Amino acid sequence: VGSEMCIRDRSKKMQENLYANKLAETDEHTKKLLDEKEGIDKSLDRANEVFNKAKDVHQQLIGQSGNLNIVSLKMKKFLNEIPGLNNLIHSIERAKMKRKIILAFTIAACVLFI
């Protein structure tokens, strides 16, 4: 009877140890899962921040585009009201282009002669 009690006690202790080990493994696994969840939550928060900033920038760009369209329409109206100014602007642009071409040819000639 004494040895039977000893076997039962050992069996019971073994079961308790197995249960404690299983709990420890489960706790460790649960901790790892919770850490992973926390990392994913932080990543999602960062992604949401970036998305919100992008949305704000998009709205600002839409506003700027509207402002530029208004300015463009006003400039066109102004240029149509003063036809000589439009011709003056075009001749200034042509003169600038002519100077750029002459400068480019001069630099190219210098490079060829060196």
Secondary structure, DSSP 8 states (H G I E B T S, - for coil): -HHHHHHHHHHHHHHHHHHHHHHHHHHHHHHHHHHHHHHHHHHHHHHHHHHHHHHHHHHHHHHHHHHHHHHHHHHHHHHHH-HHHHHHHHHHHHHHHHHHHHHHHHHHHHHHH-
